[in-house]
Amino acid sequence: MDWKGAIDRNRRMLEGVIAELLTLAQREDTLRRSVLRILRPAESAPRRLIVVVAAMLSQKVREKHTGGTEETENQLPDFSTFATYDTLPAFQLIDPRKSFDGMMRPIASGIPRICVPGVFDPVPLKKPDDALQAVKLMRRIRKLKIALATLPKQARRLNRLMARREKAKSGPGKVGPIRPGHPPGHRTRPREPVDDLLAECHWLAMECERAPP
């Protein structure tokens, strides 16, 4: 398995997705939903690349301690060519868990499902401030861009996090970075190029778990 080639190829493709996201987010006529349609799977894909790099770095450490060969090190991308940043907003390394509270969410119109005439009138929920939402989206895109440019640093973060979680009690604090089932942002019928990209990155992470590099 050419892990180095797979990481490099998917990283370059994700850089193109991020450029598209930045263009969309900066347009005044862009709908927030249009950005999220790409952003959600685009956040899941690097998380899976981080899992692969973390496994490769762990193998490199094990070989160093046991006097192994340099084969694993040669498989790693040339991280020295990646961009560096002084300030790094923390990228979420753990998949968000699936939500089963769909029945409790307000409907799109923002009007309560139950209305008792004479007691209260349906009052639309207050719409979120568009400017604030735009800032939050740009921050998420920046986190994504930085994480992609600092894969080895994110991988070391993940290894430290998982070392702590191995000692944790059973529960949410012990789960791994990849949630069971489909990844966040998955679509059964691909609509965007990022959907196929996420599928490949997810396969790489699963293959890495089955047969570590």
Phi and psi in degrees as a GROMACS rama.xvg file:
@    title "Ramachandran Plot"
@    xaxis  label "Phi"
@    yaxis  label "Psi"
@TYPE xy
-86.7287  81.7423  ASP-2
-64.0376  -40.2295  TRP-3
-60.1192  -47.4635  LYS-4
-62.8009  -39.4111  GLY-5
-65.4313  -42.8096  ALA-6
-64.3181  -46.8887  ILE-7
-61.8996  -44.8094  ASP-8
-62.8856  -48.4725  ARG-9
-68.7997  -33.5721  ASN-10
-64.7531  -42.5659  ARG-11
-64.0648  -40.9511  ARG-12
-66.2407  -37.9901  MET-13
-67.7293  -32.4488  LEU-14
-61.327  -37.5563  GLU-15
-65.7932  -37.7716  GLY-16
-64.3561  -41.4378  VAL-17
-64.7759  -39.8702  ILE-18
-61.3151  -40.1143  ALA-19
-65.0465  -41.0955  GLU-20
-61.8782  -43.5732  LEU-21
-62.6253  -39.1856  LEU-22
-64.7394  -44.0964  THR-23
-64.291  -45.6123  LEU-24
-66.2907  -25.7576  ALA-25
-87.6799  -6.30836  GLN-26
-86.7372  132.118  ARG-27
-67.4706  -27.5058  GLU-28
-90.9348  5.15902  ASP-29
-77.4137  132.84  THR-30
-79.8141  140.782  LEU-31
-57.1182  -36.1878  ARG-32
-63.9188  -33.0651  ARG-33
-65.5647  -38.0941  SER-34
-70.4392  -44.2285  VAL-35
-64.8182  -30.3531  LEU-36
-60.3658  -30.7509  ARG-37
-96.6438  -36.2166  ILE-38
-65.639  -41.6819  LEU-39
-60.4587  -52.1034  ARG-40
-68.6009  -28.163  PRO-41
-68.6233  -26.6025  ALA-42
-77.8713  -32.2229  GLU-43
-73.08  -35.1413  SER-44
-63.2504  -51.1476  ALA-45
-62.4699  -31.1628  PRO-46
-59.1318  -35.5587  ARG-47
-76.5589  -33.1464  ARG-48
-65.6861  -37.1817  LEU-49
-62.8297  -38.7438  ILE-50
-60.832  -42.4786  VAL-51
-65.7174  -47.3042  VAL-52
-63.3911  -37.8563  VAL-53
-61.7385  -40.8592  ALA-54
-65.827  -37.9125  ALA-55
-69.3114  -39.0734  MET-56
-67.4645  -37.4553  LEU-57
-64.4417  -40.7265  SER-58
-64.9529  -38.0603  GLN-59
-62.2455  -41.16  LYS-60
-65.4649  -42.6822  VAL-61
-62.3699  -41.3564  ARG-62
-68.0627  -34.427  GLU-63
-64.7984  -40.4521  LYS-64
-73.7  -26.7668  HIS-65
-101.265  3.70715  THR-66
72.1481  32.3784  GLY-67
-76.0928  -170.957  GLY-68
-83.6392  176.353  THR-69
-96.1394  16.4336  GLU-70
-60.7864  -44.8777  GLU-71
-64.0483  -41.3321  THR-72
-61.4345  -37.2948  GLU-73
-70.5  -20.0733  ASN-74
-80.0765  -18.5645  GLN-75
-73.9333  144.516  LEU-76
-62.3609  164.25  PRO-77
-80.3358  89.4717  ASP-78
-67.94  -15.3975  PHE-79
-66.7463  -18.1265  SER-80
-87.6305  -6.32903  THR-81
-75.3504  153.322  PHE-82
-68.8515  154.843  ALA-83
-122.764  154.001  THR-84
-135.721  145.258  TYR-85
-78.8189  -39.2157  ASP-86
-112.605  125.053  THR-87
-120.99  99.903  LEU-88
-60.1885  138.396  PRO-89
-69.5876  120.988  ALA-90
-82.3323  137.485  PHE-91
-71.1787  116.672  GLN-92
-87.6752  -16.6874  LEU-93
-108.002  130.98  ILE-94
-56.0509  135.615  ASP-95
-63.4206  140.587  PRO-96
-71.1106  156.485  ARG-97
-66.7534  143.376  LYS-98
-103.358  135.255  SER-99
-117.047  23.1502  PHE-100
-104.06  29.7716  ASP-101
-58.8152  -32.8343  GLY-102
-69.4906  -16.9976  MET-103
-95.1314  -5.06845  MET-104
-77.2776  146.244  ARG-105
-68.7418  149.431  PRO-106
-71.3624  164.823  ILE-107
-59.0415  -31.646  ALA-108
-72.663  -16.2137  SER-109
80.0124  13.1329  GLY-110
-100.843  133.909  ILE-111
-53.8663  147.293  PRO-112
-70.2295  -29.5298  ARG-113
-114.895  129.357  ILE-114
-135.644  125.881  CYS-115
-104.977  108.372  VAL-116
-55.4187  135.157  PRO-117
88.5084  -14.5413  GLY-118
-101.743  -51.7052  VAL-119
-154.356  151.676  PHE-120
-96.8271  149.118  ASP-121
-63.4633  125.756  PRO-122
-115.823  119.664  VAL-123
-58.5774  141.381  PRO-124
-66.4077  149.6  LEU-125
-66.4739  128.616  LYS-126
-71.8527  142.051  LYS-127
-65.2967  149.224  PRO-128
-65.6467  122.75  ASP-129
-61.1046  -40.0213  ASP-130
-64.4666  -41.3937  ALA-131
-65.081  -42.0737  LEU-132
-62.5896  -38.3279  GLN-133
-64.4556  -40.0115  ALA-134
-63.492  -42.7554  VAL-135
-63.7121  -40.9086  LYS-136
-64.6057  -43.0117  LEU-137
-64.3612  -34.9434  MET-138
-67.0139  -41.2025  ARG-139
-63.7056  -39.5507  ARG-140
-66.1636  -39.233  ILE-141
-65.7091  -41.8519  ARG-142
-58.1921  -43.2863  LYS-143
-62.9723  -44.2579  LEU-144
-63.7424  -43.3874  LYS-145
-66.7188  -42.0843  ILE-146
-60.7664  -41.2539  ALA-147
-67.0375  -32.5475  LEU-148
-82.7122  -9.99587  ALA-149
-130.487  46.6584  THR-150
-53.4062  -45.8831  LEU-151
-63.5587  -37.1832  PRO-152
-65.7876  -42.2871  LYS-153
-65.3976  -36.4246  GLN-154
-65.5095  -39.4299  ALA-155
-67.1481  -38.2048  ARG-156
-57.5692  -45.0712  ARG-157
-64.3573  -41.9779  LEU-158
-62.3548  -40.6142  ASN-159
-65.7235  -41.2268  ARG-160
-63.3661  -44.6579  LEU-161
-69.5389  -29.556  MET-162
-63.7027  -38.9967  ALA-163
-70.0626  -38.536  ARG-164
-70.2971  -25.9134  ARG-165
-63.0212  -27.4602  GLU-166
-92.8832  -5.75925  LYS-167
-77.7218  159.886  ALA-168
-72.3309  159.766  LYS-169
-58.7302  137.529  SER-170
144.49  -168.441  GLY-171
-58.3364  -29.2533  PRO-172
-77.6262  2.05816  GLY-173
-115.237  -6.548  LYS-174
-68.8871  155.625  VAL-175
-82.9812  179.299  GLY-176
-72.6661  -26.3568  PRO-177
-104.837  119.203  ILE-178
-77.3557  155.148  ARG-179
-63.9171  151.476  PRO-180
82.8659  -153.822  GLY-181
-71.3947  148.461  HIS-182
-74.2254  159.106  PRO-183
-57.7283  135.545  PRO-184
88.1226  -0.112719  GLY-185
-66.3653  139.584  HIS-186
-125.873  130.011  ARG-187
-61.1495  -38.6221  THR-188
-108.355  104.682  ARG-189
-56.6818  135.214  PRO-190
-118.56  -24.0409  ARG-191
-126.129  155.103  GLU-192
-55.5138  -30.8614  PRO-193
-65.5163  -22.2722  VAL-194
-65.558  -44.2051  ASP-195
-67.9267  -34.588  ASP-196
-64.7821  -43.4903  LEU-197
-62.8617  -40.5165  LEU-198
-60.961  -41.3077  ALA-199
-68.1136  -44.1269  GLU-200
-63.3835  -38.0337  CYS-201
-65.1655  -41.1134  HIS-202
-62.4697  -40.8013  TRP-203
-60.3805  -43.7473  LEU-204
-65.1309  -40.6102  ALA-205
-67.5588  -39.896  MET-206
-66.5871  -36.9527  GLU-207
-64.9056  -36.86  CYS-208
-70.3274  -37.4264  GLU-209
-71.4537  -44.6643  ARG-210
-135.943  86.1445  ALA-211
-54.8724  144.741  PRO-212
